Structures are given as C-alpha cells and as structure tokens.
C-alpha cells in the first residue's frame, strides 16, 4: 500500500515539474505563430502592383468609396452629377475643358510614438465613357495646395473599371487632411462624356 502511494506521489511531482516546461514550449510555439501571422507568413508583400518600399518598412493602405467624391463648386461644363450605390457619376457637356473633382481622405497628423506617416502613392478606381478623360491631378494638405501632375497619357478606361496607381514622385506629409483633386475633361464637341469614380485610396508609409 505504501509502495503504491509513493509511486502516485512520484508521478504527481513529475507532472508538476513538467507543466512549466510544457507551457513554455506552447508559449514559444504561439509566439512563432503570432510572428508569422503578423509578418504575413512568408513576409512577401502580395500587393498588386508591387510598389517601391525601399524607404519605409511600414504602411497602411486605405480606400474610400467613390460616393465621397464631388465636383468642385466652380467647375463649368458639368451637365449632371450624383451618387450611385457603386460610384460617383459625373456627366460632362460637350467640349467641357476643365472640371475638378474633389476626392477627400482622412490623414495622419501623427501616430503613437511620434511617427509621422507620408504619402507618395495614391490609388484611383475609375471608368470613363465616350471621350471623357482624367488628364491630371493636384493634391492638397488641408487648405494648402501642393504638387500638380499632368498625365503623359490621360486616364481612359475601355468599358469597365480600371485601377490606377498615381505616383506623386516624392513623399509628402499630409497632416491637415489629404484631398486628391482630379482634373477631367470631355474633348468631344458633339456628345456628352462620363466619368465614374468607384473608389480612391492612399498608401501611408513610415
């Protein structure tokens, strides 16, 4: 009887000693799984198109629905505009040469730890019809105007939505609210043109 009690006590003590070791091993395994999950597993950035990430190692990519876009109040040449469930639609008169479309974003003044994100790449999901086209863009930081860019080839779609990455050419800190102002026009002298904004985004990097 005493011999049996000694054996049971021995097994119990062995289990008590083994539990911390097992917990440590399990914790290490969980840490590895968490690290793999946080790094995307393989650590390969599957973003398409792949953007230059040589300067910054961290980023947030955000997109806003196109229904948040709106025509600039002083733009001439707009026949009609409004929101659908899937886009903001702008119909241009014939020969409309200079129409502005505001695409506002939220932006970071700073992130915890004194991090100051900057933006170089913007995204635009759009569709055009007839001869309407997007020929340039200007960015604003709150009330301050910034870089303006004329596209070497105006943006035009071929019957469905296209996704365009817009390279500003430099990293800019937008700490008072980012606005991407699109410049659109309709070269046709005889028919309406149409531009639909499905969504727009930005990649904040730090």
Sine and cosine of phi, psi and omega as CSV:
sin_phi,cos_phi,sin_psi,cos_psi,sin_omega,cos_omega
0.00,0.00,-0.75,0.66,0.02,-1.00
-0.89,0.46,-0.60,0.80,0.00,-1.00
-0.88,0.47,-0.64,0.77,0.03,-1.00
-0.91,0.42,-0.64,0.76,0.01,-1.00
-0.90,0.43,-0.64,0.77,0.02,-1.00
-0.88,0.48,-0.67,0.75,0.00,-1.00
-0.90,0.43,-0.70,0.72,0.00,-1.00
-0.89,0.46,-0.70,0.71,0.03,-1.00
-0.88,0.48,-0.61,0.79,0.02,-1.00
-0.90,0.44,-0.71,0.71,0.03,-1.00
-0.89,0.46,-0.67,0.74,-0.01,-1.00
-0.88,0.48,-0.70,0.71,0.02,-1.00
-0.90,0.44,-0.65,0.76,0.01,-1.00
-0.88,0.48,-0.64,0.77,0.02,-1.00
-0.92,0.40,-0.67,0.74,0.03,-1.00
-0.86,0.51,-0.64,0.77,0.02,-1.00
-0.93,0.36,-0.61,0.80,-0.09,-1.00
-0.97,0.24,-0.48,0.88,-0.09,-1.00
-0.85,0.53,-0.75,0.66,0.02,-1.00
-0.87,0.50,-0.61,0.79,0.02,-1.00
-0.90,0.43,-0.70,0.71,0.02,-1.00
-0.89,0.45,-0.66,0.75,0.00,-1.00
-0.90,0.44,-0.63,0.77,0.01,-1.00
-0.91,0.42,-0.67,0.74,0.02,-1.00
-0.90,0.44,-0.66,0.75,0.01,-1.00
-0.91,0.41,-0.67,0.75,0.03,-1.00
-0.88,0.47,-0.66,0.75,0.04,-1.00
-0.88,0.48,-0.67,0.74,0.02,-1.00
-0.89,0.46,-0.67,0.74,0.02,-1.00
-0.90,0.43,-0.64,0.77,0.02,-1.00
-0.88,0.48,-0.65,0.76,0.02,-1.00
-0.90,0.43,-0.69,0.72,0.00,-1.00
-0.89,0.46,-0.67,0.74,0.01,-1.00
-0.90,0.44,-0.68,0.73,0.01,-1.00
-0.89,0.45,-0.66,0.75,0.02,-1.00
-0.90,0.44,-0.65,0.76,0.01,-1.00
-0.90,0.43,-0.68,0.73,-0.02,-1.00
-0.93,0.38,-0.48,0.88,-0.04,-1.00
-1.00,-0.05,0.08,1.00,-0.03,-1.00
0.99,0.16,0.32,0.95,0.03,-1.00
0.99,0.16,-1.00,0.10,-0.04,-1.00
-0.99,0.14,-0.23,0.97,-0.04,-1.00
0.99,0.16,0.10,0.99,-0.01,-1.00
-1.00,0.00,0.77,-0.64,0.02,-1.00
-0.98,0.18,0.90,-0.43,-0.06,-1.00
-1.00,-0.06,0.22,0.97,-0.01,-1.00
-0.89,0.45,0.65,-0.76,0.03,-1.00
-0.82,-0.57,0.80,-0.61,-0.10,1.00
-0.95,0.31,0.39,-0.92,0.02,-1.00
-0.96,0.29,0.80,-0.60,-0.05,-1.00
-0.97,-0.25,0.41,-0.91,0.02,-1.00
-0.89,0.46,0.89,-0.46,0.01,-1.00
-0.89,-0.45,0.45,0.89,-0.11,-0.99
-0.95,0.33,-0.43,0.91,-0.08,-1.00
-1.00,0.02,-0.72,0.69,-0.06,-1.00
-0.91,-0.42,0.51,-0.86,-0.02,-1.00
-0.97,-0.24,-0.23,0.97,-0.02,-1.00
-0.84,-0.54,0.54,-0.84,0.05,-1.00
-0.38,-0.92,0.41,-0.91,0.19,-0.98
-0.86,-0.51,0.80,-0.60,0.08,-1.00
-0.95,-0.31,0.85,-0.53,-0.06,-1.00
-0.85,-0.53,0.52,-0.86,0.07,-1.00
-0.75,-0.67,0.59,-0.81,0.06,-1.00
-0.89,-0.46,0.54,-0.84,0.01,-1.00
-0.94,0.34,0.57,-0.82,-0.07,-1.00
-0.88,0.47,-0.35,0.94,0.00,-1.00
-0.91,0.41,-0.18,0.98,0.07,-1.00
-0.99,0.15,-0.24,0.97,0.01,-1.00
-0.97,0.24,0.40,-0.92,0.06,-1.00
-0.39,-0.92,0.43,-0.90,0.01,-1.00
-0.94,0.35,0.64,-0.77,0.08,-1.00
-0.88,0.47,0.66,-0.75,-0.15,-0.99
-0.87,0.49,-0.49,0.87,-0.06,-1.00
-0.99,-0.12,0.09,1.00,-0.04,-1.00
-0.94,0.34,0.71,-0.70,0.08,-1.00
-0.98,-0.20,0.46,-0.89,0.08,-1.00
0.99,-0.16,0.05,1.00,0.02,-1.00
-1.00,0.00,0.87,-0.50,0.04,-1.00
-0.98,0.17,-0.70,0.71,0.00,-1.00
-0.33,-0.95,0.53,-0.85,0.12,-0.99
-0.54,-0.84,0.38,-0.92,0.02,-1.00
0.07,-1.00,0.10,-0.99,-0.05,-1.00
-0.98,-0.19,0.71,-0.71,0.25,-0.97
-0.96,-0.28,0.07,-1.00,0.01,-1.00
-0.92,0.40,-0.41,0.91,-0.08,-1.00
-0.92,-0.39,0.02,1.00,-0.07,-1.00
-0.15,-0.99,0.13,-0.99,0.26,-0.96
-0.95,-0.30,0.82,-0.57,-0.10,-1.00
-0.96,-0.28,0.73,-0.69,0.06,-1.00
-0.80,-0.60,0.86,-0.52,0.04,-1.00
-0.96,-0.28,0.81,-0.58,-0.09,-1.00
-0.98,-0.22,0.61,-0.79,0.15,-0.99
-0.91,0.41,0.31,-0.95,0.13,-0.99
-0.86,0.51,0.61,-0.79,0.03,-1.00
0.90,0.44,0.34,0.94,0.10,-1.00
-0.93,0.37,0.88,-0.47,-0.19,-0.98
-0.97,-0.26,-0.31,0.95,-0.11,-0.99
-0.44,-0.90,1.00,-0.04,0.00,-1.00
-0.84,-0.54,0.68,-0.73,-0.05,-1.00
-0.93,-0.37,0.67,-0.74,0.01,-1.00
-0.82,-0.57,0.88,-0.48,-0.01,-1.00
-1.00,0.09,0.75,-0.66,0.05,-1.00
-0.81,-0.58,1.00,0.00,-0.09,-1.00
-0.99,0.12,0.54,-0.84,0.03,-1.00
-0.83,-0.56,0.33,-0.94,0.34,-0.94
-0.98,0.20,0.30,-0.95,0.08,-1.00
-0.50,-0.87,0.26,-0.97,-0.02,-1.00
-1.00,-0.02,0.77,-0.64,0.29,-0.96
-0.98,0.18,-0.69,0.73,0.09,-1.00
-0.27,-0.96,0.30,-0.95,0.14,-0.99
-0.93,-0.37,0.31,-0.95,-0.02,-1.00
-0.81,0.59,0.69,-0.72,-0.02,-1.00
0.99,-0.10,0.17,0.99,0.02,-1.00
0.98,0.20,0.32,0.95,0.00,-1.00
-0.98,0.20,0.71,-0.70,-0.04,-1.00
-0.87,-0.49,1.00,-0.01,-0.04,-1.00
-0.90,0.43,0.54,-0.84,0.05,-1.00
-0.81,-0.58,0.30,-0.95,-0.04,-1.00
-0.80,-0.60,0.73,-0.68,0.17,-0.99
-0.86,-0.51,-0.53,0.84,-0.11,-0.99
-0.93,-0.36,0.77,-0.64,0.11,-0.99
-0.92,-0.39,0.40,-0.92,0.05,-1.00
-0.84,-0.55,0.54,-0.84,0.00,-1.00
-0.61,-0.80,0.83,-0.55,0.14,-0.99
-0.97,-0.24,0.86,-0.50,-0.15,-0.99
-0.56,-0.83,0.27,-0.96,0.14,-0.99
-0.56,-0.83,0.70,-0.72,0.04,-1.00
-0.86,-0.52,0.40,-0.92,0.07,-1.00
-0.65,-0.76,0.29,-0.96,-0.16,-0.99
0.82,0.57,-0.76,-0.65,-0.04,-1.00
-0.97,-0.24,0.09,1.00,-0.03,-1.00
-0.86,0.51,0.53,-0.84,-0.04,-1.00
-0.44,-0.90,0.37,-0.93,0.09,-1.00
-0.97,-0.24,0.90,-0.44,-0.15,-0.99
-0.95,-0.33,-0.10,0.99,0.01,-1.00
-0.14,-0.99,0.04,-1.00,-0.02,-1.00
-0.46,-0.89,0.54,-0.84,0.15,-0.99
-0.72,-0.70,0.64,-0.77,-0.03,-1.00
-0.95,-0.30,0.50,-0.87,0.00,-1.00
-0.77,-0.63,0.61,-0.79,0.14,-0.99
-0.94,-0.34,1.00,-0.10,-0.14,-0.99
0.88,0.47,-0.82,-0.57,-0.03,-1.00
-1.00,0.08,-0.10,0.99,-0.08,-1.00
-1.00,-0.08,0.80,-0.60,0.05,-1.00
-0.98,0.20,0.51,-0.86,-0.02,-1.00
-0.76,-0.65,-0.56,-0.83,-0.12,-0.99
-0.84,0.54,0.69,-0.72,0.10,-1.00
-0.90,-0.43,0.60,-0.80,-0.06,-1.00
-0.64,-0.77,0.81,-0.58,0.12,-0.99
-0.99,-0.11,0.80,-0.60,-0.01,-1.00
-0.96,0.30,0.71,-0.70,0.02,-1.00
-0.89,0.47,-0.56,0.83,0.13,-0.99
-0.82,-0.58,0.90,-0.43,0.01,-1.00
-0.81,0.59,0.54,-0.84,-0.01,-1.00
-0.98,0.19,0.85,-0.52,0.04,-1.00
-0.64,-0.77,0.67,-0.74,0.03,-1.00
-0.99,-0.12,0.18,-0.98,-0.05,-1.00
-0.89,-0.46,0.70,0.71,0.11,-0.99
0.95,-0.31,-0.15,0.99,0.03,-1.00
-0.57,-0.82,0.08,-1.00,-0.02,-1.00
-0.93,0.36,0.64,-0.77,0.08,-1.00
-0.89,-0.46,0.47,-0.88,0.07,-1.00
-0.91,-0.42,0.86,-0.50,-0.06,-1.00
-0.89,-0.46,0.79,-0.62,0.15,-0.99
-1.00,-0.01,0.81,-0.59,-0.02,-1.00
-0.96,-0.28,0.89,-0.46,-0.01,-1.00
-1.00,-0.04,0.90,-0.44,0.00,-1.00
-0.97,0.26,-0.21,0.98,0.05,-1.00
1.00,0.04,-0.23,0.97,0.04,-1.00
-0.37,-0.93,0.33,-0.94,0.04,-1.00
-1.00,0.07,0.78,-0.63,-0.06,-1.00
-0.82,-0.57,0.69,-0.72,0.05,-1.00
-1.00,0.00,0.92,-0.39,0.05,-1.00
-0.98,-0.19,0.99,-0.12,-0.08,-1.00
-0.93,-0.37,0.11,0.99,0.04,-1.00
-0.81,-0.59,0.24,0.97,-0.03,-1.00
0.95,-0.31,0.85,-0.52,-0.02,-1.00
-1.00,-0.03,0.75,-0.66,0.15,-0.99
-0.81,-0.59,0.83,-0.55,0.12,-0.99
-0.99,-0.12,0.93,-0.37,-0.01,-1.00
-0.99,-0.15,0.93,-0.37,0.00,-1.00
-1.00,0.09,0.63,-0.78,0.09,-1.00
-0.96,-0.26,0.88,-0.47,-0.04,-1.00
-0.82,-0.58,0.33,-0.94,-0.01,-1.00
-0.39,-0.92,0.20,-0.98,0.05,-1.00
-0.74,-0.67,0.99,-0.14,-0.04,-1.00
-0.93,0.38,-0.27,0.96,-0.03,-1.00
-0.90,0.43,0.70,-0.72,0.02,-1.00
-1.00,-0.07,-0.06,1.00,-0.12,-0.99
-0.81,-0.58,-0.31,0.95,-0.11,-0.99
-0.67,-0.74,0.33,-0.94,0.07,-1.00
-0.92,0.39,0.44,-0.90,0.15,-0.99
-0.85,-0.53,0.33,-0.94,-0.06,-1.00
-0.64,-0.77,0.68,-0.73,0.09,-1.00
-0.80,-0.60,0.80,-0.60,0.06,-1.00
-0.92,-0.40,0.79,-0.62,0.06,-1.00
-0.98,-0.22,0.94,-0.35,-0.01,-1.00
-0.99,0.11,-0.59,0.81,-0.01,-1.00
-0.08,-1.00,0.26,-0.96,0.03,-1.00
-0.45,-0.89,0.51,-0.86,-0.11,-0.99
-0.55,-0.84,0.00,-1.00,0.02,-1.00
-0.48,-0.88,0.45,-0.89,0.07,-1.00
-0.93,-0.37,0.95,-0.31,0.03,-1.00
-1.00,0.03,0.83,-0.56,-0.09,-1.00
-0.84,-0.54,0.50,-0.86,0.07,-1.00
-0.41,-0.91,0.00,0.00,0.00,0.00
